[in-house]
Amino acid sequence: MEQKSWLRVAILISLLLYLVAEEVLSKCILFTAELKFAHKDNLPVYNHTIAMTLVEYASAVYLKDLTGLATWTCSRCGDLTEGFEMIELIVDVEHCLQGFVGVAKDLNAIVIAFRGSASIMNWIEDLYWKQLDLKYPGMPDAMVHHGFYSSYHETTVRTGVLHAVKRAKELYGDINIMVTGHSMGGAMAAFCALDLAVIIMNPFFS
Ligand SMILES: *[C@@H]1O[C@H](CO)[C@@H](O)[C@H](O)[C@H]1NC(C)=O
């Protein structure tokens, strides 16, 4: 009899652990977005080559070899991402964040990539899940994850990205922008894409 109840407890604990693991895994999202301001009848469709290429950028941004990244000679800088021209490496040492902005000539696009959680500090930001009101135009009642929001908006990351995008546009004209990242980087990519969409649609941004 006693053995049976222990078995039940064990099953319950396993189930609980499984649910927690599921929750953690579901947070490991990969976000990639292609910003397009096309007409409705020309909606972007899923393109496997572009998706795989953006995964490579999301993978490369994890590397600590900053020289290799800057010159695009790092161990993950090859194959689909060959010929990438780095415009700016963004490293926020205080908040342990990393990203880059550059131009992929074969895609004729600006590519922005964000690294995911790489430190205890990032994990604390991950856990800072309490939601925050998002005050974007035309989005009443929108709420977002506070930690991820701060990682993009309240660090040097946003300024670095906007500055680099401006420079890339000066050099290459009005080309598409693709944003990518894994885990926390995926969440930051989502905030960045929204931010850029709002800014670019504002005529004062040149
Ligand atoms: C996917 O994107 C690549 C790179 O821009 C392009 O060369 C290719 O034609 C696209 N494929 C499809 C099916 O649209």
The ligand as an SDF file (V2000), in Angstrom:
LIG
                    3D

 14 14  0  0  0  0  0  0  0  0999 V2000
   14.5090   32.1340  -51.8330 C   0  0  0  0  0  0  0  0  0  0  0  0
   15.4110   33.1890  -51.6010 O   0  0  0  0  0  0  0  0  0  0  0  0
   16.5910   33.1150  -52.3700 C   0  0  0  0  0  0  0  0  0  0  0  0
   17.5260   34.2110  -51.8710 C   0  0  0  0  0  0  0  0  0  0  0  0
   16.9170   35.4640  -51.9190 O   0  0  0  0  0  0  0  0  0  0  0  0
   16.2440   33.2430  -53.8300 C   0  0  0  0  0  0  0  0  0  0  0  0
   17.4090   33.1590  -54.6190 O   0  0  0  0  0  0  0  0  0  0  0  0
   15.2690   32.1400  -54.1990 C   0  0  0  0  0  0  0  0  0  0  0  0
   14.8370   32.3070  -55.5180 O   0  0  0  0  0  0  0  0  0  0  0  0
   14.0770   32.1340  -53.2690 C   0  0  0  0  0  0  0  0  0  0  0  0
   13.2680   30.9370  -53.5230 N   0  0  0  0  0  0  0  0  0  0  0  0
   11.9760   30.9840  -53.7370 C   0  0  0  0  0  0  0  0  0  0  0  0
   11.3020   29.6630  -53.9620 C   0  0  0  0  0  0  0  0  0  0  0  0
   11.3490   32.0260  -53.7660 O   0  0  0  0  0  0  0  0  0  0  0  0
  1  2  1  0
  1 10  1  0
  2  3  1  0
  3  4  1  0
  3  6  1  0
  4  5  1  0
  6  7  1  0
  6  8  1  0
  8  9  1  0
  8 10  1  0
 10 11  1  0
 11 12  1  0
 12 13  1  0
 12 14  2  0
M  END
$$$$
